[in-house]
Amino acid sequence: MATNKKNFFIYIILFLFFFNSLGKSLSNNLLVTIDSVIINKLDFKKEIEFIKFISKSEIDVNSTKIKKEIIEALIDRKIKKIEIDNAKIEITEKEIENYLYNYLVNNNINYEILNNFYATHQLESDYLKNMISTDMRWLKMIRQIYESRVNINLTEVNEQIKKETQSTEDNEKLRNQIIAAEKSKILNKFSTSHLEKSKKKYLIKFLWKKVL
């Protein structure tokens, strides 16, 4: 009986030691908390590897400025994900795949190179795809909220067309391009301001300076 009690207390001590060590390990790896959502060192390292891969250049990971920029980008993405999930914004798999294909083409990357990168750096096989999905869903939400508020100054558009083209066919093509570009510019401003407003809804705690 005494032996059983002794073993029981040993198990309790080991149990508490294990979870205390685990708690410290998790705490030491936390960079940011956004309410109950976390960003940890592994998220940070994955993002660095991905940026290096896409930009085809090295990053000064000792730079405080660069660390801050990467963490801010991770925070923005997490908050966008929370917001679009709450708003139940959906896009089709085909839309994501099309955007992914064009993204890779524009960056001179094929699927074999991408998958080799994932395998080498132990990133999830849908890392880029998830990023694209989040951005596309976010932009869809922004359009739904703000598109009716987009006002294009057609007088300025027509003035610009007069300076650049003479053919009627070219005029129409250029007009559509200018309007699309102006609309995109305005929606991007709405996107930035909406994200800043969204950030104020959450309790964001920065712990990264203690960790990195």
N, C-alpha and C positions, 0 to 999 in steps of 0.2 A: 504493500500500500504506500509506504514511504517512498519507495522507488518510483512509483507511478506519479506521485505528487511532484517529486523532483524533476522527472521528465517533462511533466506538464509545464512547470515554471521555466524550464530550459527552452521549450517550444515557444512559450509566450515571449521570452526575452529575444530569441532569434527572430520571431515574427515582427516584433516592434523595431528591432535593429534593421531588419530588411526594409520595412516600409519607411523608416526614418531616412535611411540611405537613399532609397528610391525618391523620396520627396525632395531631398537635397539635390539629387542629380537633376530632377526635372526643373527645380527652381533655378539651378545654375545654368540651365540651357534656355530659359525663357528670355526673350528679348522684348516682347511687347504683349500686353493683354488688351483685348477689345471686348469689354464685358467678359463673357465666358470664352471667347475665341482667343486662341494663342498664336503667336509667331515665335518660333524657336530658332536655335542656331542651325538646325538642319535645313529649315526653310531658307535661311539666309545663304547657306552654302550652295544650295541648289540654284538659287537665283543668280548667284555670282557665276556659277558654271554655265548657266544658260546664257547670260549676257555675254560672257567671253566667247561662247560658241557662235552666237548670232553676229556679234560685232567683229569676230575673228581677230580679237586683240586681247591683250592682258589687262588686268584691272589692279590698281593699287589698293589692295584690301586693307592696308594700314592707314589709308586716308580717312579721316573722320568725316570729311565732306561726302565721300563716296559711300561710306557705311550708312550715313544718314539718308542719302538719296535712295539707296536700295531698300532700306527699312521703310521709308515713306511710301515707296512703290508697293511694297508688300501690304502695308496698311490700307492703301487705297484699294488694292485688289480685294482684300478681305471684306472691306466695307461695301464695295460694289456687290460682292457675292451675297452678303447678308441682305442688302436692299432689294436686289432682283429676285432673290428667293422669297422674300416677304411679299413682293409684288406679284409673284407667280408669273414672271416673264419667261416665255419659252420661244425657242427657235428650232427649226428642223435640223436633223442630222445632216441633210444634204447641204444646207446653207453653211454649216460649220466646215464640212469637208471641202466645199468649194473655196471658202476663204483660206483654209489651211493650205490647199494646193497652190493658190495664187501667192500666198505668203512665202512658201518655200521656193517657188519659181523666182520671185522677186529678190530673194536672198541667195540664189544660186545653191540651193540645198535640195537633195532628193531624199526620198523616204529611207533609203539604205543608210545614207550618212546620218540622218536624224536618229534612226534606231540604233546605230552603232554608238552614237553619242550617249543615248539613254543607257545603253548597256555598260559603257565604260564608266560613266559617272553615277550609276545606280539611281537614275531618275525614273519616275513613273512613265510608262509608254504613252500616256495621254497628257503629259505635262503642258506642252504647247497647246494642244487641243483644248484643254481646260481654260487656259489663259484666253484663247480666242473666243471660246464660248461665253466667258464672263464679259469680255469687252463687247461682243455683239449683242448680248442680252441687255447690257447696260445702255448701249446706244439706242436700242429699240425702245427702252423705257423712257429715255430722254426725249426721243421723237414723239412718243405718245403724250408726254406731259407738255412739251414746249413747242411742238411744230406749229401750232395755231398762232403762236406769238412771234413767229419769224416774219419780219418785214424786210423785203428787198427794195432798195431805192432804184426803180426801173429807169428813172431819168439819168442817174449816174451810169447805169449799165449801158443805156443807149449812147451816151456820150463816149464811153470807152470803146464801144463797137465802131463808132464813126471814125475814131482815130486809127483803128487797127485793120479794118476790112473795107472792101468796096462791093464785093459780090453778095447778092441777096442770100444765096445758099450758105456762104461763109458767115454771114451775119447771124442767121438762125442758129447755126452750129455754135458760134462763139457766144451768143446770148445764153444758150442752154448751159454752156460750160461755166460762164461767169456766174449765173444764177445758182448753179449747183455748188460752186466754190464758196460763194457768199453765204449760202444756206448752211453749208458744212461749218464755216467759220463761226457763224452765230450759234449753231447748235453746240459746238465745242465750248463756247463761252458759257452756255447754259449748263453743260456737263460739268465744267469746273466749279461753277458756283453751287450747283446741286450737290456735288460731292462734298464741298466744304460745309454746307448746311447739314448734310447727313452725318459728318464726323462729330458734330456737336451733340448728336443724339446718344452717343456712346461714351462710356468711361474708358479712355485710352490711357494705359499706364506704360511709360517707357522705362525699361529695365536694361536696355542694351549696353549702356556705358559700363555697367558692372560686369558684363559678361564678355564683350568683345575687346 
